[in-house]
Amino acid sequence: MKELKIKNILFILLGAAIYSFGFVHFNIQNELGEGGFAGITLILYFIFNWDPALMNLLLNIPLFFIGWKLLGRKVFLYTIIGTVAVSAFLKVFLVYEIQINLQDDLFLAALFAGVFIGIGLGIIFRFGGTTGGVDIIARLAQKYIGWSMGKTMFLFDAAVIMLSWLTFLDHRSMMYTLVAVFVGARVIDFVQEGAYSGRGALIISNSQEEIASRIAIEMDRGITILRGYGHFTKEEREVLYCVIARNEIVRLKSIINSVDPHAFVSLMDVHDVMGEGFTLDEEKRPIG
């Protein structure tokens, strides 16, 4: 237990609470399905009236051993915490349920289900935990295949939703369930990408030195010079690369255009930026 961080545990508990609230008040209340092991617990609940909190634990016990073998001791312990926390909060919200009846607006119910479940799982993943089940499979896919956790979960979820459709979902509820799962997958990725995001810029110009100097002085951003080779011209060129905040895009374009209006500039999304100017100050201390 000394390996675990109190901060991570608290955020995993917070994520479990958000996830469980959405699961009970938007999925169960409005008879929407869900993917993964959560979807299986819904099938068992609506067909046999089996307790989702208890089923969540029982279904995940075999995967605990996979988590121990392949993910290591720390992630395994965080997974135990996350899974038990989800079951505990599910029980609490089922006992002290708040009626949020959205049966007449299933699109809104699906959106809220996706947002709550996505935020909850995203927080849990971001702080090193899982909630068992397909979460472990998704983490393994991210580690060994490079797939995003949201993508893996969406594919697995589709299979469970089809099974739900064959058991308790009607056509309308199944389509809204797909909306909820898609929104949840996107929100998971969004939460995991981090609060610090920006744009990466690749700049090719005959005036690279002046552009680099002005970016460094006027924007206080670092620049990396890459070696490039033009396929058509057969010439070696220097390519400037820098990362800026999203609100600095117009300023960067203005600098480049004033120096070389004919410069080639490619902007790309950059997620989870770490380092000086984003997560660290000039003294290498964490910002915030």
Secondary structure, DSSP 8 states (H G I E B T S, - for coil): -TTS-HHHHHHHHHHHHHHHHHIIIIIITTT---SHHHHHHHHHHHHH---HHHHHHHHHHHHHHHHHHHH-HHHHHHHHHHHHHHHHHHHHHHHT------TT-HHHHHHHHHHHHHHHHHHHHHTT---STHHHHHHHHHHHT---HHHHHHHHHHHHHHHHHHHT--HHHHHHHHHHHHHHHHHHHHHHH-S-EEEEEEEE-TTHHHHHHHHHHHS----EEEEEE-TTT--EEEEEEEEEEGGGHHHHHHHHHHH-TT-EEEEEEEES--SBTTTB-TTS-B--
